[in-house]
Amino acid sequence: MVEQKALRDSSELDLARRVLSLEAQAVSRLAQTVGEPFLRAVGLVVSCADAGGNVLVTGLGKSGLIGQKISATLASLGITSHFVHPAEAAHGDLGRFRASDLCIALSYSGETDEVVALCAILNQDQLPIIAITRGASEGAGPSSLERVASVTLAIGECDESSISPAPTCSTTASLAIGDALALCAASRRNFTDDDFAKRHPGGSLGGLLRPVVEVLRFRVGHGLEPVPDHLSVGEALARADRPGLRRPGALLLVDESTGKLSGIFTDGDLRRLVLRSTGDLARPVRDLMTRHPTTLTDAALVRDAVRLVRENRRDEIPVVDAGGRPVGILDVQDLIAMKLVKD
């Protein structure tokens, strides 16, 4: 039994490696052959979006599922897009297509009856069509879908029948070219991270793109007061513990003459000081603070804070304005609560 399991496991791992290798080869080959037709397709998507049209995506079976993902990616990048089932189109959904719209049609063979029939009608109405197909086979002419398309993105022959009758390499390559098309169109339209955040406020992606000032629990003027760095440690602690103030894990210390952040004094600094000598409580806090701490600007995003925490193992990160004056302090517990870093 042990030997049989070992043989089965080895066979399954061999198959998995072959599948992954063939899919990687399909995408790699596509990266080497992408060219002028791709740029034309990007132009069609951009023109449609700029004119206020919709990019309507269609495909049947597994190609349809890939088409739905491509449509969702376009929408998240600021390009209005919907998926239309090719069979439903003949039963009323043709009304979804307008003169300003564009169709992206997926069919590996280029001969899927429902997809070809839909695109033939759209071609008669002079709607631009981007076809994602295998492309012309050696010795054969263009497929039916290619003949009615404005531009064809050919993913090439995929040797997937040798591993499974189910689509594998072809759907992976179709998804990859669809992603590239969406991202390039968004780039040409100067789509920014801020634009993405507006369309994706939920989940970890949305959280990472929020301005860091939006997640601050400890903000100057709202229960947090910077402490002049000329005070003694004891005086600084007393100032920070006054009624109405909140107590983060570090004191924000400023040069009283400029109001600029000069350093921080953390709970860890206090613990080490007490263990060493309580007499140091009378010393100026500037002699014991961490000078020139790593900071974030008030224009930073949460993802910048996450990067600092992961790279520098900081528990508290001061946030400052363009003039170096403290705006607040970000506590690592805020990021843990958002499930962006682990405790």
Secondary structure, DSSP 8 states (H G I E B T S, - for coil): -HHHHHHHHHHHHHHHHHHHHHHHHHHHHHHHH--HHHHHHHHHHHHHHHTT--EEEEE-THHHHHHHHHHHHHHHTT--EEE--HHHHTTTGGGG--TT-EEEEE-SSS--HHHHHHHHHHHHTT--EEEEE----TTS---HHHHH-SEEEE------TTT-SS--HHHHHHHHHHHHHHHHHHHHTT--HHHHHHH--SHHHHHHTSBGGGG-SEEETBEE--EETTSBHHHHHHHHTSTT----SEEEEE-TTT--EEEEEEHHHHHHHHHH-GGGGGSBGGGTSEES---EETT-BHHHHHHHHHHH--SEEEEE-TTS-EEEEEEHHHHHHTTSS--
